[in-house]
Amino acid sequence: MKKLALFSVTLMSLMLLTSCEAVETIFKAGMWWGIIVVVGILGLILWLFSRGKNS
């Protein structure tokens, strides 16, 4: 049942979006995930450095 739902969503998105719009959507999502990951890693590094200096 899950495969059928995934297939139907994929098929609908392929029919509704042109190829350029689909690629644009994928790159926008990738860009935002990249920004979130970089900010998270920088925050973790800064937190670790500040924690080490306080101890």
URLINGI-V685834 format. One record per pair of residues at least 6 apart in sequence whose ideal C-beta (glycine too) atoms are under 8 Angstrom apart, sorted by sequence separation. I is the first residue (numbers start at 1). J is the second residue. If there is no record, write none. Layout:
BEGIN
i=[I/I]
j=[J/J]
END
This chain:
BEGIN
i=[14/17/13]
j=[22/25/22]
END
